[in-house]
Amino acid sequence: MAARKNAAGLSRDVELLDHIVAADGAPSSVSNLAAQTGRDKSQVSRALSTLADAGVLDRDATSRGYVIGWRMHTIAAQSLEAHVAAASRPYLRQLASAYGETAEVVVLRADETIIIASEASRHALAPYARVGAAGPAASSSTCRAILATEPPELAAAWLTPGRIAEAPGLRCATPAKFAAEVARAREAGYSIVIDEFEEGVVGCSAPIRGPSGVAVAALGITAPKFRFEDSLIDAARTVRRLANLISNDLGSAAGKRTSLLNP
């Protein structure tokens, strides 16, 4: 079968965009992007100029580096994740205020969980709140809460050897044990992890559902174990209640995707 025309060029442009997004708002120079991608500087410069002309990127007037442009922000504002994040914000504030800990809305993408909205802890150190932060999905309460809304047989199939390897703190490190954890989350309406996502860190999550009943994201709290373990069950029940309210608020906007396992 013949290769799709321009597919390689698109792939290279997407790689550049990935690096620019990873810079978290800091302008990315042509030289740095060329080094990161292993490409010739002149090729990178031409690609970036083309993307800037289309509004996909903006060029910083001072540093001459590149940042995400207006067109990408416009597209992002129309995404499912944007609707979920917007609907969740008042509940995130309520949750963070009630417990004084970091609250987040997270989506599941392949092997990773990604924060799409957050409300930082009142404490000085809140390392878990950055929007766009990703982590290994298997050891997170988020992943289990989301999978709990999928057909039961999918949980065991989801936990591949690669996903186990990416989650060194995982305690339920066989498909059968992982499926059992997801089943417990399904029954309770929330998932809890202790020392799995990171040593000394606890978390609880509940699914945010679309009208079909399948999760489009999860609401949760992540906090240091020494400060929050005693409140974890109470917080999980609150998270479940608020996640159900968000699900009700989302309406048809959240129902456009039938499964997060096949986005």
C-alpha positions as CSV (number, residue, x, y, z in Angstrom):
1,M,0.0,0.0,0.0
2,A,1.4,3.4,-0.9
3,A,2.2,5.8,1.9
4,R,-0.2,8.6,2.5
5,K,0.9,11.8,0.9
6,N,2.4,14.3,3.4
7,A,2.0,11.9,6.3
8,A,5.7,12.1,7.2
9,G,5.7,15.9,7.1
10,L,2.6,16.0,9.3
11,S,4.3,13.6,11.8
12,R,7.4,15.9,12.0
13,D,5.2,18.9,12.6
14,V,3.3,17.2,15.4
15,E,6.7,16.2,16.9
16,L,7.7,19.9,17.0
17,L,4.3,20.8,18.5
18,D,4.8,18.2,21.2
19,H,8.1,19.7,22.2
20,I,6.7,23.2,22.3
21,V,3.8,22.1,24.4
22,A,6.2,20.4,26.8
23,A,8.0,23.7,27.3
24,D,4.9,24.8,29.3
25,G,4.7,28.3,27.8
26,A,8.4,29.1,27.6
27,P,9.3,30.1,24.0
28,S,11.2,27.3,22.1
29,S,14.1,28.3,19.9
30,V,14.8,26.8,16.5
31,S,18.2,25.6,17.8
32,N,16.7,23.8,20.8
33,L,13.9,22.2,18.7
34,A,16.4,21.1,16.1
35,A,18.6,19.4,18.8
36,Q,15.5,17.8,20.4
37,T,14.3,16.3,17.2
38,G,17.6,15.6,15.5
39,R,16.7,17.6,12.5
40,D,18.5,20.2,10.4
41,K,18.0,23.8,11.7
42,S,16.9,25.1,8.3
43,Q,14.2,22.4,8.0
44,V,12.9,23.2,11.5
45,S,12.9,26.9,10.8
46,R,10.9,26.5,7.6
47,A,8.4,24.2,9.4
48,L,7.9,26.6,12.3
49,S,7.5,29.6,10.0
50,T,4.8,27.7,8.1
51,L,3.0,26.8,11.3
52,A,3.2,30.4,12.5
53,D,1.8,31.7,9.3
54,A,-1.2,29.5,9.8
55,G,-1.7,30.7,13.4
56,V,-0.8,27.3,14.9
57,L,2.3,28.9,16.5
58,D,3.2,32.4,17.6
59,R,6.7,33.8,17.6
60,D,7.7,35.7,20.8
61,A,8.8,39.2,19.9
62,T,11.6,39.3,22.5
63,S,13.2,35.8,22.4
64,R,12.2,34.9,18.8
65,G,11.2,31.5,20.2
66,Y,7.9,29.8,19.4
67,V,4.8,29.2,21.5
68,I,1.4,27.8,20.8
69,G,-0.7,30.1,18.7
70,W,-4.2,31.4,18.5
71,R,-5.5,28.7,16.2
72,M,-4.5,25.9,18.5
73,H,-6.2,27.6,21.4
74,T,-9.4,28.0,19.4
75,I,-9.4,24.3,18.5
76,A,-8.6,23.3,22.1
77,A,-11.5,25.4,23.4
78,Q,-13.9,23.2,21.3
79,S,-12.6,19.9,22.6
80,L,-14.4,17.5,24.9
81,E,-11.7,18.0,27.5
82,A,-12.3,21.8,27.5
83,H,-16.0,21.2,28.1
84,V,-15.2,18.8,31.0
85,A,-12.7,21.2,32.5
86,A,-15.1,24.1,32.3
87,A,-18.0,22.1,33.9
88,S,-15.7,20.9,36.7
89,R,-14.1,24.2,37.9
90,P,-16.7,25.1,40.5
91,Y,-16.6,21.6,41.9
92,L,-12.8,21.6,42.0
93,R,-12.8,24.8,44.0
94,Q,-15.4,23.3,46.4
95,L,-13.3,20.1,46.8
96,A,-10.0,21.8,47.3
97,S,-11.6,24.2,49.8
98,A,-13.3,21.4,51.8
99,Y,-10.1,19.4,52.3
100,G,-7.3,21.8,51.8
101,E,-5.7,19.5,49.2
102,T,-5.0,19.5,45.5
103,A,-8.1,18.6,43.4
104,E,-7.8,17.6,39.8
105,V,-9.8,16.4,36.8
106,V,-7.8,13.8,34.8
107,V,-8.3,11.9,31.6
108,L,-6.9,8.5,30.6
109,R,-4.9,8.4,27.4
110,A,-3.3,5.0,26.5
111,D,-0.7,4.4,29.2
112,E,-1.0,7.8,30.9
113,T,-3.3,9.9,33.0
114,I,-3.2,13.6,32.1
115,I,-4.5,16.5,34.3
116,I,-6.8,18.8,32.3
117,A,-8.0,21.0,35.2
118,S,-6.9,21.5,38.8
119,E,-7.3,23.5,41.9
120,A,-4.1,23.8,44.0
121,S,-3.8,22.9,47.6
122,R,-3.7,25.8,50.2
123,H,-0.3,24.3,51.3
124,A,2.8,25.9,49.9
125,L,3.9,22.7,48.1
126,A,1.4,21.4,45.6
127,P,3.4,19.4,43.1
128,Y,0.5,17.4,41.7
129,A,-1.6,20.2,40.4
130,R,0.0,21.3,37.1
131,V,-2.4,21.1,34.1
132,G,-0.9,18.9,31.5
133,A,1.1,16.8,33.9
134,A,1.1,13.1,33.0
135,G,1.8,10.0,35.0
136,P,1.7,6.2,34.7
137,A,-2.0,5.2,34.5
138,A,-1.9,1.7,36.1
139,S,-0.9,2.9,39.5
140,S,-3.4,5.8,39.7
141,S,-6.8,5.9,41.3
142,T,-8.0,7.8,38.2
143,C,-7.4,5.0,35.8
144,R,-9.3,2.5,37.9
145,A,-12.2,4.9,38.4
146,I,-12.5,5.4,34.6
147,L,-12.1,1.7,33.8
148,A,-14.8,0.9,36.3
149,T,-17.3,2.3,33.9
150,E,-16.2,0.1,31.0
151,P,-17.2,-3.5,30.5
152,P,-15.6,-5.6,33.3
153,E,-13.6,-7.8,31.0
154,L,-11.6,-4.8,29.6
155,A,-9.8,-4.1,32.9
156,A,-7.7,-7.3,32.8
157,A,-7.0,-6.9,29.1
158,W,-5.9,-3.3,29.7
159,L,-3.1,-4.2,32.1
160,T,-0.4,-5.2,29.7
161,P,3.2,-6.0,30.7
162,G,4.4,-2.7,29.4
163,R,1.9,-0.8,31.5
164,I,3.0,-2.8,34.6
165,A,6.6,-1.9,33.9
166,E,5.7,1.8,33.7
167,A,4.1,1.7,37.1
168,P,6.8,0.5,39.6
169,G,4.6,1.2,42.7
170,L,1.7,-0.9,41.4
171,R,0.5,-3.4,44.0
172,C,-2.1,-5.2,41.9
173,A,0.5,-6.2,39.3
174,T,-1.3,-9.0,37.6
175,P,-4.4,-8.7,35.3
176,A,-6.6,-10.7,37.6
177,K,-5.6,-8.6,40.7
178,F,-6.0,-5.4,38.7
179,A,-9.4,-6.4,37.5
180,A,-10.4,-7.1,41.1
181,E,-9.3,-3.6,42.1
182,V,-11.4,-2.1,39.2
183,A,-14.3,-4.2,40.3
184,R,-14.1,-2.8,43.8
185,A,-14.0,0.7,42.4
186,R,-17.1,-0.2,40.3
187,E,-19.0,-1.3,43.4
188,A,-17.9,1.6,45.6
189,G,-18.2,4.3,43.0
190,Y,-14.7,5.5,43.7
191,S,-11.1,4.2,43.7
192,I,-8.3,4.7,46.3
193,V,-4.6,4.2,46.1
194,I,-2.0,4.4,48.8
195,D,1.8,4.5,48.1
196,E,1.2,3.2,44.5
197,F,1.3,6.3,42.3
198,E,4.2,7.6,44.4
199,E,5.7,6.5,47.8
200,G,4.1,8.6,50.5
201,V,1.2,9.8,48.3
202,V,-2.4,8.9,48.5
203,G,-5.3,9.5,46.1
204,C,-9.0,9.0,45.5
205,S,-11.0,9.4,42.3
206,A,-14.5,8.9,41.0
207,P,-15.6,8.8,37.3
208,I,-17.1,11.7,35.5
209,R,-19.6,10.1,33.0
210,G,-21.1,11.0,29.8
211,P,-24.8,10.3,29.1
212,S,-23.9,6.8,27.9
213,G,-22.6,6.0,31.4
214,V,-18.9,5.6,30.2
215,A,-16.4,7.9,31.9
216,V,-15.0,10.8,30.0
217,A,-12.7,11.8,32.9
218,A,-12.3,11.4,36.7
219,L,-12.4,13.8,39.6
220,G,-9.9,13.2,42.3
221,I,-7.6,14.4,45.1
222,T,-3.9,13.7,45.4
223,A,-2.1,14.5,48.7
224,P,0.7,13.5,51.0
225,K,0.0,10.4,53.0
226,F,1.0,11.8,56.4
227,R,-1.5,14.6,56.0
228,F,-4.4,13.0,54.3
229,E,-4.7,9.3,54.9
230,D,-7.1,9.6,57.8
231,S,-9.5,11.7,55.6
232,L,-9.2,9.5,52.5
233,I,-12.5,7.5,52.8
234,D,-14.5,10.6,53.6
235,A,-12.9,12.5,50.8
236,A,-13.6,9.6,48.3
237,R,-17.3,9.7,49.1
238,T,-17.3,13.5,48.6
239,V,-15.4,13.1,45.3
240,R,-18.0,10.5,44.2
241,R,-20.9,12.9,45.0
242,L,-19.3,15.8,43.2
243,A,-18.3,13.7,40.2
244,N,-21.9,12.7,39.8
245,L,-22.9,16.3,39.8
246,I,-20.4,17.1,37.1
247,S,-21.7,14.2,35.1
248,N,-25.2,15.6,35.4
249,D,-24.0,19.1,34.3
250,L,-22.1,17.9,31.3
251,G,-25.2,16.8,29.3
252,S,-24.8,16.0,25.6
253,A,-21.3,17.6,25.4
254,A,-19.8,14.7,27.4
255,G,-21.5,12.1,25.3
256,K,-19.6,12.6,22.1
257,R,-17.1,9.8,22.8
258,T,-18.3,6.4,23.7
259,S,-15.1,5.1,25.2
260,L,-11.9,6.6,26.5
261,L,-10.1,3.4,25.7
262,N,-10.7,4.1,22.0
263,P,-10.6,8.0,21.7
